Amino acid sequence: MLVARNSLPTDKNSLRFSRDHPAQARPRPLLQPAKLTSDIDDTSPTDWDCSTTKMLSRRILRAAPRRVTSIVAPRPLPIMMQRRTFLPESMVGRKKTDEKYPDSDYPTLTDAEDPDMNGGYINPPRIKRQFRDPHADWWDKQERRNFGEPVHEDHDILGMFSPYEYTWIGTGKGLFQIGVFITVFLGVCYAVKLTYPDRAAYPREFEGGLERELGGPGAVRARMEGDEDP
């Protein structure tokens, strides 16, 4: 019995003719012409099973490294971009900011003219507001500040709402007070030791220390006559 391998019908779309190219006037089949062989009849079912098993094993071996690589290989994490505003770029973009606040509005000063790098701002004396006279006639009684008075660039740590600076006790006075406390405490402890009264009662004594009653030799006995005073 003769069987044709790879025998498929010719594609209709491949049969094209061209007047300009005579070489393409012949129809071009989709696949090569089939060859007639009689080898299939000569093979037994056992040979078919062996060949099929070999082909499957080869395909599995080829596909296994790809699957392992796809499982083991780390997947790239998605790139997350933080969005800081929901306003359009035409309102808050860099170009719009440059239009509102051009660089020409800021003075160009040298390092000698602007040593503090604050745009040439002249700071008032660095005095904490808590040290100002609380009874003076201030325009702002709480902040102890007059109207239009310039503020220091470090006003957040010099204002009235900054941490209070405790200056009533200095270093010497504080050490002196600590020494007085330690001296008084130790003196009271020593006076209590000298005047502490003795016990009003005396521990009871038992005959033989109740050694037999408490378990015999080796047991913890009670107090007996002749023991040291507690």
C-alpha positions, 0 to 999 in steps of 0.5 A: 500500500502506497501512502503519500507524506505531507500531501496537502492540496495546493493553496488557491491563493498561491496560484498567481499569474503575472503578465509582467513576470513570465517566470511566475506564470506557473502555479506555486504549490504551498508545499513540496510535492509529496513522495510516495513511499511504502516504509510505513507498511513495513514498520510494526506497532512496537516501532511506532510506540518506541519512536513516539516515546523518543519524540515525546521524551525529546520534547519534554527535555527541550521544554523542561529548562524553559519551564524551570527558567520561567518559574525560577527567574524573578519577575520584574516589579512594576514601576510605581510612580507617585503622583503628587498633585491632581492639578494639570501640568498647565497650572502647576508645571515648571513652566508656569512656576517660572512665569509666576516667579521669574529668576529676575525677581531674586537679587544676584549677590556674591558670597560676601554680600550674602554670607547666610545664603538667605537672599540678602535678608537682614536678620534682627538680633537673635533674642528669644521672645521669652526674654523680652519685657512681658509688661512692655507696651507691645502691639502683639502682647502674646508674641511681644512684637510690634507691628511691622517689626522684622522677624528672625529667619529662625523665628520658629525656635525663637518665638513664644511657642518654642520650647521654654528655656529654663534659666532660674537655676544655674550649674553651680546652684543645681550641684549645691542643691543635689549635694544638700539633698544627699547629705540630708538623706544620709544623715536621716538614715544614720539618725534612724539607725542610732535611735531605732528601738529594740524588739519588744518581744523575745523569740520562744525556745523549745526543748531540743528544738523539736528535732524529732517532731519536725522530722528527725536529724537533718530537718530544720529545727526550731529555736532551742536554749543556748542558740544565739540571740537573733 
